[in-house]
Amino acid sequence: MAHETLKLFKDIAQTRSFSRAAALNKISQSAASQQVQELERTFQVNLLDRTHRPLVVTPAGELFAEYCRDVLRRHKELEDALKHLGDEVEGVIRVASIYSVGVSELIFLERRFAQAHPNADVSITYRQPAKVYAAVLEDQADLGLVSYPEPSRELKVIPWRREEMVLAAAPDHPIAKLAAVLQGPLPPASLNGADFVGFDEELPIHHHIARFFKEQGIEVNQELHFDNIEMVKEAVAQKAGVSILPHRVMRDDLRQKRLTAIRLAGAVLYRPLAIIHRKKKQFHPALQAFLDMLCEAPVEGAG
């Protein structure tokens, strides 16, 4: 079966559109339709339900689309393996990362890798957690950097590091002033009734903080919530409330005295970070070298 036909059907299944898939493959919509009809004659089964808009992929079509994705992925991995056969570290490493891993830290790691392997190139994109998983599963990224990793049949999860979570407040916030007076960890009960800047409910960090509050018997007023740490930090700096954040991502803000970090008495909360990749992923030398650098030195030394 032609490589082009597999790619066409994969794109039709993904976009649910003949016209968009045809444009992606630089053929006419009529040609795309004819190729699918030929596939259906060959398999003697309907792959698409054309009575709906957008198109609906039938169960048989889903099976064939997965086959297409698998063959295309293996073909790409074979090309990469042949291209990079030998010991020279070269090629492109595609990394999808959640925003809160730290842009400055990954830039530092990218530069260090470039110095060690000048013929390799690292491309890092920042996305919401669900889109990081999708990028890795759809082979748009070789590696993903996520928090609160979710294992699956298709993904390998490599524990990367644990980040201590602390209470974040503006330096002149009443809770920060109380912590300064106590000169030590803050009793968790001190947060009861406080205005809290949280995270959107679809993010894993939201649920882990909510569980932590429940365990500690803490009740806060949460009116503001955002989908990324930078917005949460900004709201806290503007005294919209306090929050719970990874200590590591506050380092620049602490140096600039925009935020203060406060530990809670008898309560330690950590955020796990992990590296994910497809279990069947074939690693060319450059990709393996970058993964080794990530695992050996988890983004230390930035800033």
Secondary structure, DSSP 8 states (H G I E B T S, - for coil): --HHHHHHHHHHHHHT-HHHHHHHTTS-HHHHHHHHHHHHHHHTS--EETTSSS-EE-HHHHHHHHHHHHHHHHHHHHHHHHHT-SS---EEEEEEEEGGG-HHHHHHHHHHHHHH-TTEEEEEEEE-HHHHHHHHHTTS-SEEEEES---BTTEEEEEEEEEEEEEEE-TTSHHHHHHHHHTS-B-GGGGTT-EEEEE-TTSHHHHHHHHHHHHHT---EEEEEESSHHHHHHHHHTTS-BEEEEGGGGHHHHHTTS-EEE-BTT--EEEEEEEEEETT----HHHHHHHHHHHHS-S-S--
